[in-house]
Amino acid sequence: MIGVARLKPTERPTTAELAPIVEDAWQRIGLGAILVAHILQAGEQRGIDDFRADVLTTNDAMLHPARPSHGRHAAERAAA
């Protein structure tokens, strides 16, 4: 498995905790941004409008999401 993003329900029905993870060798090419975009969309379709995540202060990729062009590079690498 290269990566996964999960939503964990909270006590509030419209709030969920977000937990994406990407294999080290596949990081920094936009896969995390793709996973987060998809899981946010899935959550919104289920009525979730408040997403939370614990993020390390040293995790720049999560604190400052990748530029949209990185998604293209992730798709190219996955196809290779």
Buried (B, 14 or more C-beta within 10 A) or exposed (E): EBBEBEBEEEEEEEBBEBBBBBEEEBBBBBBBBBBBBEBBEEBEEEEBEEBEEEEEEEEEBBEEBBEEEBBEBBBEEEEE
